[in-house]
């Protein structure tokens, strides 16, 4: 599976905000994720990918400006950057 596509697809489809740790858990198919996340096409899509590689892929997307961090209730969350500015 294309890790970058899985990250972006997951963030597009998620019905709630998530940080890096939560995103990685969903992509790796962790049983400790909400039921709504388990229904996503991306749930477990990167089960064979290490947490380290997923974290690096997220950081690369942040560095490129494809993703951005924002604060919600004192927690850093991720979202797809607004291409419109």
N, CA, C and O atoms as a GROMACS GRO file, in nm:
protein
  340
    1UNK      N    1   0.085  -0.120   0.000
    1UNK     CA    2   0.000   0.000   0.000
    1UNK      C    3   0.088   0.125   0.000
    1UNK      O    4   0.196   0.128   0.060
    2UNK      N    5   0.041   0.225  -0.066
    2UNK     CA    6   0.113   0.352  -0.068
    2UNK      C    7   0.089   0.424   0.064
    2UNK      O    8  -0.022   0.466   0.093
    3UNK      N    9   0.193   0.436   0.144
    3UNK     CA   10   0.182   0.493   0.277
    3UNK      C   11   0.130   0.637   0.271
    3UNK      O   12   0.042   0.674   0.349
    4UNK      N   13   0.183   0.716   0.181
    4UNK     CA   14   0.139   0.855   0.170
    4UNK      C   15  -0.010   0.864   0.137
    4UNK      O   16  -0.083   0.943   0.197
    5UNK      N   17  -0.054   0.783   0.043
    5UNK     CA   18  -0.196   0.784   0.004
    5UNK      C   19  -0.284   0.738   0.120
    5UNK      O   20  -0.393   0.791   0.140
    6UNK      N   21  -0.236   0.642   0.197
    6UNK     CA   22  -0.312   0.593   0.312
    6UNK      C   23  -0.325   0.702   0.419
    6UNK      O   24  -0.432   0.720   0.477
    7UNK      N   25  -0.217   0.774   0.444
    7UNK     CA   26  -0.219   0.883   0.543
    7UNK      C   27  -0.320   0.990   0.500
    7UNK      O   28  -0.406   1.029   0.579
    8UNK      N   29  -0.308   1.036   0.377
    8UNK     CA   30  -0.397   1.142   0.329
    8UNK      C   31  -0.542   1.096   0.322
    8UNK      O   32  -0.633   1.170   0.359
    9UNK      N   33  -0.563   0.974   0.276
    9UNK     CA   34  -0.699   0.920   0.268
    9UNK      C   35  -0.762   0.907   0.405
    9UNK      O   36  -0.880   0.937   0.423
   10UNK      N   37  -0.684   0.861   0.501
   10UNK     CA   38  -0.735   0.845   0.637
   10UNK      C   39  -0.776   0.980   0.696
   10UNK      O   40  -0.883   0.993   0.754
   11UNK      N   41  -0.691   1.079   0.682
   11UNK     CA   42  -0.723   1.211   0.736
   11UNK      C   43  -0.845   1.272   0.666
   11UNK      O   44  -0.922   1.345   0.729
   12UNK      N   45  -0.862   1.243   0.536
   12UNK     CA   46  -0.979   1.294   0.463
   12UNK      C   47  -1.108   1.230   0.513
   12UNK      O   48  -1.212   1.297   0.523
   13UNK      N   49  -1.101   1.102   0.546
   13UNK     CA   50  -1.222   1.026   0.581
   13UNK      C   51  -1.257   1.027   0.729
   13UNK      O   52  -1.373   1.004   0.764
   14UNK      N   53  -1.162   1.054   0.815
   14UNK     CA   54  -1.188   1.049   0.960
   14UNK      C   55  -1.294   1.149   1.002
   14UNK      O   56  -1.290   1.265   0.962
   15UNK      N   57  -1.391   1.105   1.083
   15UNK     CA   58  -1.496   1.196   1.129
   15UNK      C   59  -1.456   1.279   1.251
   15UNK      O   60  -1.538   1.354   1.304
   16UNK      N   61  -1.333   1.266   1.296
   16UNK     CA   62  -1.286   1.341   1.413
   16UNK      C   63  -1.137   1.373   1.398
   16UNK      O   64  -1.068   1.316   1.314
   17UNK      N   65  -1.090   1.466   1.480
   17UNK     CA   66  -0.950   1.508   1.477
   17UNK      C   67  -0.862   1.399   1.536
   17UNK      O   68  -0.902   1.324   1.625
   18UNK      N   69  -0.740   1.391   1.484
   18UNK     CA   70  -0.646   1.290   1.530
   18UNK      C   71  -0.504   1.347   1.524
   18UNK      O   72  -0.472   1.430   1.439
   19UNK      N   73  -0.421   1.300   1.615
   19UNK     CA   74  -0.280   1.337   1.614
   19UNK      C   75  -0.199   1.226   1.547
   19UNK      O   76  -0.255   1.130   1.494
   20UNK      N   77  -0.069   1.240   1.551
   20UNK     CA   78   0.017   1.142   1.485
   20UNK      C   79   0.000   1.003   1.545
   20UNK      O   80  -0.014   0.905   1.472
   21UNK      N   81  -0.001   0.993   1.676
   21UNK     CA   82  -0.012   0.863   1.742
   21UNK      C   83  -0.142   0.793   1.705
   21UNK      O   84  -0.142   0.674   1.674
   22UNK      N   85  -0.252   0.866   1.707
   22UNK     CA   86  -0.382   0.809   1.671
   22UNK      C   87  -0.387   0.768   1.525
   22UNK      O   88  -0.441   0.663   1.491
   23UNK      N   89  -0.331   0.850   1.440
   23UNK     CA   90  -0.328   0.820   1.297
   23UNK      C   91  -0.250   0.692   1.271
   23UNK      O   92  -0.295   0.605   1.197
   24UNK      N   93  -0.133   0.681   1.332
   24UNK     CA   94  -0.050   0.562   1.315
   24UNK      C   95  -0.123   0.438   1.366
   24UNK      O   96  -0.117   0.333   1.304
   25UNK      N   97  -0.192   0.451   1.479
   25UNK     CA   98  -0.268   0.338   1.534
   25UNK      C   99  -0.376   0.290   1.436
   25UNK      O  100  -0.394   0.170   1.417
   26UNK      N  101  -0.445   0.384   1.375
   26UNK     CA  102  -0.550   0.350   1.279
   26UNK      C  103  -0.488   0.280   1.157
   26UNK      O  104  -0.535   0.175   1.115
   27UNK      N  105  -0.383   0.338   1.103
   27UNK     CA  106  -0.320   0.282   0.984
   27UNK      C  107  -0.260   0.144   1.009
   27UNK      O  108  -0.253   0.062   0.917
   28UNK      N  109  -0.218   0.119   1.131
   28UNK     CA  110  -0.161  -0.013   1.165
   28UNK      C  111  -0.268  -0.111   1.211
   28UNK      O  112  -0.237  -0.228   1.236
   29UNK      N  113  -0.394  -0.066   1.222
   29UNK     CA  114  -0.503  -0.156   1.259
   29UNK      C  115  -0.512  -0.189   1.406
   29UNK      O  116  -0.552  -0.299   1.442
   30UNK      N  117  -0.474  -0.096   1.491
   30UNK     CA  118  -0.476  -0.118   1.635
   30UNK      C  119  -0.618  -0.143   1.685
   30UNK      O  120  -0.712  -0.075   1.643
   31UNK      N  121  -0.635  -0.240   1.774
   31UNK     CA  122  -0.768  -0.263   1.832
   31UNK      C  123  -0.809  -0.153   1.930
   31UNK      O  124  -0.924  -0.149   1.973
   32UNK      N  125  -0.716  -0.064   1.965
   32UNK     CA  126  -0.744   0.044   2.060
   32UNK      C  127  -0.791   0.171   1.991
   32UNK      O  128  -0.767   0.281   2.041
   33UNK      N  129  -0.856   0.158   1.877
   33UNK     CA  130  -0.908   0.274   1.806
   33UNK      C  131  -1.060   0.270   1.810
   33UNK      O  132  -1.119   0.162   1.824
   34UNK      N  133  -1.125   0.385   1.800
   34UNK     CA  134  -1.272   0.388   1.801
   34UNK      C  135  -1.331   0.306   1.686
   34UNK      O  136  -1.268   0.289   1.582
   35UNK      N  137  -1.451   0.257   1.706
   35UNK     CA  138  -1.520   0.176   1.604
   35UNK      C  139  -1.533   0.251   1.473
   35UNK      O  140  -1.525   0.191   1.366
   36UNK      N  141  -1.553   0.384   1.480
   36UNK     CA  142  -1.566   0.462   1.357
   36UNK      C  143  -1.439   0.457   1.274
   36UNK      O  144  -1.444   0.458   1.151
   37UNK      N  145  -1.324   0.450   1.339
   37UNK     CA  146  -1.197   0.441   1.267
   37UNK      C  147  -1.179   0.302   1.206
   37UNK      O  148  -1.124   0.289   1.097
   38UNK      N  149  -1.226   0.200   1.276
   38UNK     CA  150  -1.213   0.064   1.226
   38UNK      C  151  -1.294   0.040   1.099
   38UNK      O  152  -1.268  -0.056   1.027
   39UNK      N  153  -1.390   0.126   1.072
   39UNK     CA  154  -1.472   0.111   0.950
   39UNK      C  155  -1.408   0.179   0.828
   39UNK      O  156  -1.457   0.162   0.717
   40UNK      N  157  -1.303   0.255   0.848
   40UNK     CA  158  -1.237   0.324   0.737
   40UNK      C  159  -1.164   0.225   0.646
   40UNK      O  160  -1.114   0.122   0.692
   41UNK      N  161  -1.160   0.257   0.518
   41UNK     CA  162  -1.087   0.174   0.423
   41UNK      C  163  -0.938   0.167   0.459
   41UNK      O  164  -0.872   0.068   0.431
   42UNK      N  165  -0.887   0.273   0.522
   42UNK     CA  166  -0.744   0.279   0.555
   42UNK      C  167  -0.709   0.206   0.684
   42UNK      O  168  -0.591   0.191   0.716
   43UNK      N  169  -0.809   0.162   0.759
   43UNK     CA  170  -0.783   0.093   0.886
   43UNK      C  171  -0.701  -0.033   0.858
   43UNK      O  172  -0.745  -0.123   0.786
   44UNK      N  173  -0.583  -0.038   0.915
   44UNK     CA  174  -0.495  -0.153   0.896
   44UNK      C  175  -0.424  -0.157   0.762
   44UNK      O  176  -0.356  -0.254   0.731
   45UNK      N  177  -0.439  -0.051   0.682
   45UNK     CA  178  -0.378  -0.050   0.548
   45UNK      C  179  -0.225  -0.057   0.556
   45UNK      O  180  -0.161  -0.102   0.461
   46UNK      N  181  -0.168  -0.013   0.667
   46UNK     CA  182  -0.022  -0.013   0.683
   46UNK      C  183   0.019  -0.103   0.800
   46UNK      O  184   0.114  -0.074   0.872
   47UNK      N  185  -0.054  -0.213   0.816
   47UNK     CA  186  -0.027  -0.303   0.928
   47UNK      C  187   0.115  -0.358   0.927
   47UNK      O  188   0.172  -0.386   1.033
   48UNK      N  189   0.173  -0.373   0.810
   48UNK     CA  190   0.308  -0.426   0.798
   48UNK      C  191   0.416  -0.317   0.796
   48UNK      O  192   0.534  -0.346   0.776
   49UNK      N  193   0.375  -0.194   0.816
   49UNK     CA  194   0.468  -0.081   0.814
   49UNK      C  195   0.502  -0.042   0.958
   49UNK      O  196   0.414  -0.032   1.042
   50UNK      N  197   0.628  -0.020   0.985
   50UNK     CA  198   0.669   0.014   1.121
   50UNK      C  199   0.616   0.152   1.162
   50UNK      O  200   0.591   0.238   1.078
   51UNK      N  201   0.601   0.169   1.292
   51UNK     CA  202   0.560   0.300   1.346
   51UNK      C  203   0.661   0.407   1.304
   51UNK      O  204   0.624   0.519   1.271
   52UNK      N  205   0.788   0.371   1.308
   52UNK     CA  206   0.894   0.467   1.272
   52UNK      C  207   0.877   0.515   1.129
   52UNK      O  208   0.886   0.634   1.102
   53UNK      N  209   0.853   0.422   1.036
   53UNK     CA  210   0.838   0.462   0.897
   53UNK      C  211   0.712   0.547   0.879
   53UNK      O  212   0.713   0.643   0.802
   54UNK      N  213   0.604   0.512   0.947
   54UNK     CA  214   0.482   0.592   0.938
   54UNK      C  215   0.504   0.732   0.995
   54UNK      O  216   0.459   0.830   0.937
   55UNK      N  217   0.574   0.741   1.107
   55UNK     CA  218   0.604   0.872   1.166
   55UNK      C  219   0.688   0.956   1.070
   55UNK      O  220   0.667   1.076   1.056
   56UNK      N  221   0.784   0.892   1.004
   56UNK     CA  222   0.868   0.964   0.907
   56UNK      C  223   0.785   1.011   0.788
   56UNK      O  224   0.805   1.122   0.738
   57UNK      N  225   0.692   0.928   0.743
   57UNK     CA  226   0.606   0.966   0.630
   57UNK      C  227   0.518   1.085   0.667
   57UNK      O  228   0.499   1.176   0.586
   58UNK      N  229   0.464   1.084   0.788
   58UNK     CA  230   0.383   1.197   0.835
   58UNK      C  231   0.470   1.323   0.841
   58UNK      O  232   0.428   1.429   0.796
   59UNK      N  233   0.590   1.310   0.896
   59UNK     CA  234   0.680   1.426   0.905
   59UNK      C  235   0.716   1.478   0.767
   59UNK      O  236   0.725   1.599   0.747
   60UNK      N  237   0.737   1.389   0.672
   60UNK     CA  238   0.769   1.432   0.536
   60UNK      C  239   0.652   1.511   0.477
   60UNK      O  240   0.673   1.612   0.410
   61UNK      N  241   0.530   1.466   0.500
   61UNK     CA  242   0.412   1.538   0.451
   61UNK      C  243   0.397   1.674   0.519
   61UNK      O  244   0.354   1.771   0.457
   62UNK      N  245   0.433   1.681   0.646
   62UNK     CA  246   0.432   1.809   0.718
   62UNK      C  247   0.538   1.902   0.659
   62UNK      O  248   0.512   2.019   0.634
   63UNK      N  249   0.657   1.848   0.636
   63UNK     CA  250   0.767   1.928   0.582
   63UNK      C  251   0.734   1.981   0.442
   63UNK      O  252   0.773   2.092   0.407
   64UNK      N  253   0.662   1.902   0.364
   64UNK     CA  254   0.624   1.942   0.228
   64UNK      C  255   0.508   2.040   0.226
   64UNK      O  256   0.481   2.103   0.124
   65UNK      N  257   0.439   2.053   0.339
   65UNK     CA  258   0.324   2.142   0.344
   65UNK      C  259   0.194   2.075   0.305
   65UNK      O  260   0.091   2.142   0.294
   66UNK      N  261   0.195   1.945   0.284
   66UNK     CA  262   0.072   1.872   0.250
   66UNK      C  263  -0.016   1.855   0.373
   66UNK      O  264  -0.139   1.849   0.362
   67UNK      N  265   0.047   1.846   0.489
   67UNK     CA  266  -0.024   1.837   0.617
   67UNK      C  267   0.016   1.955   0.704
   67UNK      O  268   0.122   2.016   0.685
   68UNK      N  269  -0.069   1.985   0.800
   68UNK     CA  270  -0.034   2.086   0.899
   68UNK      C  271  -0.081   2.042   1.036
   68UNK      O  272  -0.175   1.964   1.050
   69UNK      N  273  -0.011   2.093   1.137
   69UNK     CA  274  -0.048   2.067   1.276
   69UNK      C  275  -0.129   2.186   1.326
   69UNK      O  276  -0.106   2.300   1.286
   70UNK      N  277  -0.223   2.157   1.415
   70UNK     CA  278  -0.296   2.261   1.485
   70UNK      C  279  -0.331   2.210   1.624
   70UNK      O  280  -0.329   2.089   1.648
   71UNK      N  281  -0.361   2.301   1.714
   71UNK     CA  282  -0.391   2.262   1.852
   71UNK      C  283  -0.542   2.252   1.874
   71UNK      O  284  -0.618   2.338   1.831
   72UNK      N  285  -0.582   2.146   1.942
   72UNK     CA  286  -0.721   2.128   1.981
   72UNK      C  287  -0.719   2.075   2.124
   72UNK      O  288  -0.667   1.967   2.151
   73UNK      N  289  -0.777   2.152   2.213
   73UNK     CA  290  -0.779   2.113   2.355
   73UNK      C  291  -0.639   2.077   2.406
   73UNK      O  292  -0.621   1.978   2.476
   74UNK      N  293  -0.543   2.157   2.370
   74UNK     CA  294  -0.404   2.144   2.413
   74UNK      C  295  -0.332   2.023   2.354
   74UNK      O  296  -0.225   1.986   2.402
   75UNK      N  297  -0.389   1.961   2.251
   75UNK     CA  298  -0.326   1.846   2.187
   75UNK      C  299  -0.295   1.881   2.041
   75UNK      O  300  -0.378   1.942   1.973
   76UNK      N  301  -0.176   1.844   1.993
   76UNK     CA  302  -0.146   1.870   1.851
   76UNK      C  303  -0.218   1.770   1.761
   76UNK      O  304  -0.206   1.649   1.778
   77UNK      N  305  -0.293   1.823   1.667
   77UNK     CA  306  -0.370   1.743   1.574
   77UNK      C  307  -0.317   1.764   1.433
   77UNK      O  308  -0.242   1.858   1.407
   78UNK      N  309  -0.356   1.676   1.343
   78UNK     CA  310  -0.315   1.684   1.203
   78UNK      C  311  -0.435   1.713   1.115
   78UNK      O  312  -0.548   1.673   1.145
   79UNK      N  313  -0.410   1.783   1.006
   79UNK     CA  314  -0.511   1.800   0.903
   79UNK      C  315  -0.441   1.820   0.770
   79UNK      O  316  -0.324   1.857   0.764
   80UNK      N  317  -0.516   1.796   0.664
   80UNK     CA  318  -0.463   1.819   0.531
   80UNK      C  319  -0.458   1.971   0.513
   80UNK      O  320  -0.555   2.042   0.542
   81UNK      N  321  -0.345   2.018   0.464
   81UNK     CA  322  -0.328   2.163   0.445
   81UNK      C  323  -0.426   2.214   0.341
   81UNK      O  324  -0.455   2.147   0.242
   82UNK      N  325  -0.475   2.332   0.363
   82UNK     CA  326  -0.568   2.396   0.271
   82UNK      C  327  -0.490   2.450   0.152
   82UNK      O  328  -0.416   2.548   0.164
   83UNK      N  329  -0.508   2.387   0.039
   83UNK     CA  330  -0.434   2.429  -0.081
   83UNK      C  331  -0.476   2.566  -0.128
   83UNK      O  332  -0.403   2.633  -0.200
   84UNK      N  333  -0.597   2.609  -0.085
   84UNK     CA  334  -0.648   2.740  -0.126
   84UNK      C  335  -0.586   2.855  -0.049
   84UNK      O  336  -0.611   2.971  -0.082
   85UNK      N  337  -0.507   2.825   0.051
   85UNK     CA  338  -0.438   2.933   0.115
   85UNK      C  339  -0.477   2.955   0.256
   85UNK      O  340  -0.424   3.045   0.321
   0.00000   0.00000   0.00000
